[in-house]
Amino acid sequence: MCAVLVYFYQHLKYKPAGFETEGLVLASSNGHFARIEIMKSARMRVDPTNAFPITYFGDAEWDVRACEQLGVNLVLVGERGEHHQRIKNFTSLDDALRYVK
């Protein structure tokens, strides 16, 4: 079992991006202004015991830093920033899921 944290600035971005939000635990900047605190909030709602691995899909250098600080598996989406696990976009679910731990 794993938790997948997906972060967008506004919930309105989920549906147009093709995400089904039913059953997902969502945390956003509505709950806190700091990215790391938002990620911690989502993690606590999904797995308060911290027993399961988490994969985070982000798109910028601050996502890389936050995931490093929290020890979270990161998949970088797009061309911004540098990271060894990267996908161009979400058009191929297989490409995205191969990095989920």
N, C-alpha and C positions, 0 to 999 in steps of 0.2 A: 504494500500500500504506500502511496506517496501523496503529498499535497502539492498542487500546482498553484503558485501565486501569480496572478496576472494583475499588473498595475497599470491603470490609465488615469489621467487626470480627471476625466469625467465619465460617469457611467454611460453616457450617451455614445461613447466610442465603442462599446462592446458589441451591440447589435450590428452596426454597419461593418464592423471588422469580421463578422461571421461567428461570433461567440454565442453559444447558448449559455445564458446566465443562470438558468434554473439549476439549483443544487450546488452552485459555486459559492464559496465564501469570498466575499468581496470586501476589501478594505481600500479606502481612498483618502484623499486629502481632506475630506469632510471630517474625518476622525482625528487627524493630526497633521501638522504642516511638515514634519520631518519624515523623509522617506524611510529611514530605518525604523522609526516608531510605527509607521503604517505597516511595515513588514512584520514587526514584532506583534502587532495587534492581530493581523491575519493569522500568523502562526499560532498564537494563543487560542484563537477561535477554532482552528482546525485541529490542533494537537497540543493541548496544554502540557502534556508530559514530554514533549519534544522527542518522541520515540521514532518518528517516521521522517524519512528524507524529504526535502523540499526542493522543487525546481522553480526558479523564477525566470520569467521571460521579460527582459528589459531592452532598452534601446539606446542607452547613453553611458558615458563614463561614470556618472554617479551611481548607476545601477551596478557597475563592476565593483566600485569601492564599497557600496553597501553590502553586497553579497559576500565580498571578501571579509568584511568586518563581522558579519553574522554567520559565516560558514555555510552559506546557502549555495547550492548548485545553480549556476547561471547559464542561460542561453541568451546570447545577444541577438537581437533582431534588427536587421538593417545594416547600414554602412558606418554608423557613428561609433566611435570607440574601437578598442581592440580587445579581443577575447578569443580563446582557443575553441570555444563552442559557439557557433554562429549559424544563423539561417538568414536568408534574404528576406523572407516574408512567411506568412502562414498559408500559402497556397498548397503546400504539400504537408499534410498532417504527419506522414511517415518521417519526413525530415525533422520536424519539430519534436516528435515523440522519441526519436532515437537518443536524445540527450536526457530524457526524463529519468531520474533515478528514484 
